[in-house]
Amino acid sequence: MRLPAVYIIVLNFNGSKWLKGCFEALRCTGYANLKVLLVDNASTDDSLKIMEDHFPEFEVFRAESNLGFSEGNNIGIRKALDESADYVVLLNPDTRVTPGWLDKIIEVGEENPHIGVLGAVQLSYDSEDFNTWTRTAFPRLLDVLADTESAPPWISVEWVEGACMAVKREVLEKIGLLDPIYFAFYEEIDFAAEQAAAVTRLRSFREAGSIIIAAEAGRPMMSSAASGITAAIAVSSSST
């Protein structure tokens, strides 16, 4: 059986202090059919040197100016589609993933054809506590998310946060790319209004690959009623 092709896009602007943690973790992802691209939004720090010196196996695209979140990611999305990606994953540089995280996301996507977008429950960068975004976005679901033994396979949500957002190819082909009018925030809210969405949490916080987001680099939140979408959080048991 063919393994879906996945293309991870890490958008960076002066995020050199995060890159080693992010890309060292990506090296351990363990997914067989994977490409990773760093899109650099004209950083003025040593981001590009870090990539050249420590992560030469990963492709880097340097924009001539800071294009913002949406258009910066769109550069990578176009490239991913041109290279026949089945899933495009947007991942913030201030993240550390654990081995197996991507396998679970793709598993949920493949088992649920109606789901078009997937993400991950986010934890604090240095602990297993839910980060500010998770507490803000899912305040009524925290008890369910914390109990990995009794949690259902997935829970409906309205939108997926752009720090970790896996989008199926057919969704991008149907509704298009991110709207460049959103330079820094809320692009995922706009995108969610036109998609089916899902958020995944893996079998345990660290062992099976939840994504960990740095709290200090968190993004502002707002509520959204996404019209006509199917959305979910997948919350698998900690048992194998």
Secondary structure as GFF3:
##gff-version 3
##sequence-region A 1 240
A	DSSP	beta_strand	6	12	.	.	.	ID=ss1
A	DSSP	alpha_helix	16	27	.	.	.	ID=ss2
A	DSSP	beta_strand	34	40	.	.	.	ID=ss3
A	DSSP	alpha_helix	47	54	.	.	.	ID=ss4
A	DSSP	beta_strand	59	62	.	.	.	ID=ss5
A	DSSP	alpha_helix	68	82	.	.	.	ID=ss6
A	DSSP	beta_strand	87	91	.	.	.	ID=ss7
A	DSSP	beta_strand	95	96	.	.	.	ID=ss8
A	DSSP	alpha_helix	101	111	.	.	.	ID=ss9
A	DSSP	beta_strand	117	119	.	.	.	ID=ss10
A	DSSP	beta_strand	122	123	.	.	.	ID=ss11
A	DSSP	alpha_helix	132	137	.	.	.	ID=ss12
A	DSSP	alpha_helix	142	146	.	.	.	ID=ss13
A	DSSP	beta_strand	154	155	.	.	.	ID=ss14
A	DSSP	beta_strand	164	168	.	.	.	ID=ss15
A	DSSP	alpha_helix	169	175	.	.	.	ID=ss16
A	DSSP	alpha_helix	187	192	.	.	.	ID=ss17
A	DSSP	beta_strand	199	201	.	.	.	ID=ss18
A	DSSP	beta_strand	211	213	.	.	.	ID=ss19
A	DSSP	three_ten_helix	215	217	.	.	.	ID=ss20
A	DSSP	beta_strand	233	235	.	.	.	ID=ss21
###
